[in-house]
Amino acid sequence: MTDHLQRLALHNEVHARPPEPMQAPLAISHVVMWVDRDTAQASRAHLARLLIDHHLPAPDAQTNHVRMDFGAFRLRWELHTEFVSWTFMRPVTEQQVVQSFPETAVQGVPQQWLASLPGQCLARLHLWLLATGGHDLQALLPRLLHDETLVASTVADGHGEVYTDFQLHPDGYSRIFLLTGSLSPRRQGRLVQQLLEIETYRMAALLGLPAARQASDVLADAERELADLAKAIRSAETQHEAGLLDRLTRLAGEVEGQYAATHSRFSATRAYFELVDRRIRDIAESRMPGMQTIGEFMERRLSPARSTCDWAGRRQTALSERVSRMSNLLRTRVDFEQQESSQALLEAMNQRQGLQLKLQSTVEGLSVAAITYYITGLVNTFAKGAAVWGWPWSADVTAACAVPLVAAVVWWSMRQLHNKVFQA
């Protein structure tokens, strides 16, 4: 058999970026860097520099996912379409977590190398994986999380607990505490990955909000311009329609340009919001007494942003369709008036052609008389010369008798020529 060129890559796609087993207690730091094509290559080179410094093999140019143990910490590097995620993991003791300044995973990472990660930082968070029990949550959480925005729920069908406040703390990181209970290491790894992806995709989805707000201002101006054009078109005179069509064409160009500039961002925003919803369902959370769940928090806080992005996209589409309809109406009106003008021009041409035919008939009559006159003169001359040879009639009589015959022949010849010309 001959395998398809992409068979191996497609087969391994279901195993791409698998969650790795984890065991509490563990400190995890997650950094998301927004990158473009060039910065993505720089990110891979930055990873290679760290690997080479630790005498480890560098990734090739096609690698999108790397997991590596550096001894002091473990690293998970993932290249996505628009961002790169760096996840650092380091074993800790529960005493190192419950202290005033908990130990983090990035404390074991070379700080100069960490500070120069390529791209723009979109999200940073610390996650601590702890076993259930052995610590006083009532004393721990108020010191490490903001109590007024605390969000908590049981996850993994009640086998674990998650606590977060969705706040940026003085070090620029947000914080999540995950109590694993009796979960298996593999289930712990999946749950950690889902929580990290919720934060990552939440931030990526919100990138559409500034674009939606900016688009709203542009669309408001375009809608006012369209309303003015619609009012002007209703009462416009014929000589003003070309100018209105030019304004409408320029407005259509502005609307389509705005649509092209933001459509991909709004489409990505919808996809990221769907991923957030899916990851929230995957963690299988349930309510803790008196606490707000992650799903409820996201629904309440993200719904306005999601609605704004969706409305901006629909508003762009609706405005583009309205501009297109008005352009078609105005073009139809201009075309109809052009057809009426063409019809009037044709009627004028027909009238002129009729006059030309009448004039031509008059000219033909004069031509018959003139030709008859000249031919009769020739007959007269011929009769004078023929008298020498015994022509019985005088020249004047001969010319007079020839006039009707010559006139009839000339008239018949002119009609034949006329018919041939107009039949052709």
Secondary structure by P-SEA (a helix, b strand, c coil): cccccaaaaaaacccccccccccccbbbbbbbbbbcaaaaaaaaaaaaaaaaaaccccccccccbbbbbcccbbbbbbbcccbbbbbbbbbbccccccccccccccccccaaaaaaccccccccbbbbbbccccccccccccccccccbbbbbbcccccbbbbbccccccccbbbbbbbbccccaaaaaaaaaaaaaaaaaaaaaacaaaaaaaaaaaaaaaaaaaaaaaaaaacccccaaaaaaaaaaaaaaaaaaaaaacaaaaaaaaaaaaaaaaaaaaaccccccccccaaaaaaaaaaaaaaaaaaaaaaaaaaaaaaaaaaaaaaaaaaaaaaaaaaaaaaaaaaaaaaaaaaaaaaaaaaaaaaaaaaaaaaaaaaaaaccccccccaaaaaaaaaaaaaaaaaaaaaaaaaaaaac
